[in-house]
Amino acid sequence: MKTPFLLLAAAVAVAGEGFYSSNKNIYELNPASFKDVVYNSNYTSVVEFYAPWCGYCKQIKPVFSKLGKFLHGESKYAVNVAAVNCDEEINKLLCARHKVQGFPTIMVFRPPKHSPGKKRAAKHVPEVFNGVRELAPMAEYVSSRIKNYVKKIFSVHSELFASWLDSSEGPHKVVILTKSSMVSPLLRTLAIDFLDSVSFAAVNTDDLTGPTTITYNNEQVEIPIKENEKYPVVLVYDSEENKFHRYDGSVTKLPKVEKFIMAKTGAKPTEGRLSARGKKLAVYRGAAKVHDEL
Ligand SMILES: *[C@@H]1O[C@H](CO)[C@@H](O)[C@H](O)[C@H]1NC(C)=O
């Protein structure tokens, strides 16, 4: 029994004394993990550069913890919530590079748009968050910075819809029937997690009153919705059978929707908690790992 205790002690020591090193929703980063978490990701990152002695940082700590809980723990948006302790010797250059002059400095890093097949050339765009440092305005600002890869289509009866089903972008197709003209952060997160393997379209439901069919590949294909439907509805298109599979749960639990998509398509997410990358990155949220293993 000696070894596990030693390992545990070592893990705690490595996690260090950062503000958030025991927070399972927030990454405590150093230069190497910063690169991995922030720059090697299609997720938007919000990073607090802080110093443990600074009074205002101590004040912000509970707010930033709430932000981590909301964006990562509850809503599970395509956002990395992270912090860098600028007092640590190893982080000084990293903080200087980001022109951190006062503490805390909160920055948002927007990933470049990914186009399949293209080599990544563009860089992340850093922005300083100068808004009100409270949960709602921060969450709203960061959520608005999540990239959108969901194609908007105005009707299932449109030619655009048929040509999107035909197109080769993303071997699998997921349709989100929605009343809203905005693509919610949750839907944008879905599309990012399955980037390159599943293509997503948000299709407006204004012309739908109940079950309907479209003509596609010379067949009548049912759009499986009810009368007085509650939107959004998620449908996975099955090209072999030329039919739509409907997800019956509510579209609020991201991992459940992702598991349904995985089961129906065989596609695996490349980011997010169900991906190999997501599991690998969890170690940078130090305490999460220690607790999980106990
Ligand atoms: C975005 O996702 C694609 C597909 O998984 C990947 O090839 C690309 O490297 C990612 N971009 C970044 C900035 O990590």
The ligand as a Tripos MOL2 file, in Angstrom:
@<TRIPOS>MOLECULE
LIG
   14    14     1     0     0
SMALL
NO_CHARGES

@<TRIPOS>ATOM
      1 C1         -9.2340   21.3700  -35.2740 C.3       1 LIG1
      2 O1         -9.7390   20.0750  -35.5240 O.3       1 LIG1
      3 C2         -9.1750   19.4520  -36.6590 C.3       1 LIG1
      4 C3         -9.9170   18.1380  -36.8540 C.3       1 LIG1
      5 O2         -9.8400   17.3240  -35.7310 O.3       1 LIG1
      6 C4         -7.6870   19.3030  -36.4990 C.3       1 LIG1
      7 O3         -7.1210   18.7440  -37.6500 O.3       1 LIG1
      8 C5         -7.0610   20.6690  -36.2340 C.3       1 LIG1
      9 O4         -5.6920   20.5390  -35.9640 O.3       1 LIG1
     10 C6         -7.7320   21.3310  -35.0550 C.3       1 LIG1
     11 N1         -7.2380   22.6990  -34.9030 N.am      1 LIG1
     12 C7         -6.5440   23.0920  -33.8260 C.2       1 LIG1
     13 C8         -6.1810   24.5270  -33.7890 C.3       1 LIG1
     14 O5         -6.2290   22.3340  -32.9330 O.2       1 LIG1
@<TRIPOS>BOND
     1     1     2 1
     2     1    10 1
     3     2     3 1
     4     3     4 1
     5     3     6 1
     6     4     5 1
     7     6     7 1
     8     6     8 1
     9     8     9 1
    10     8    10 1
    11    10    11 1
    12    11    12 1
    13    12    13 1
    14    12    14 2
@<TRIPOS>SUBSTRUCTURE
     1 LIG1         1 GROUP 0 **** ****
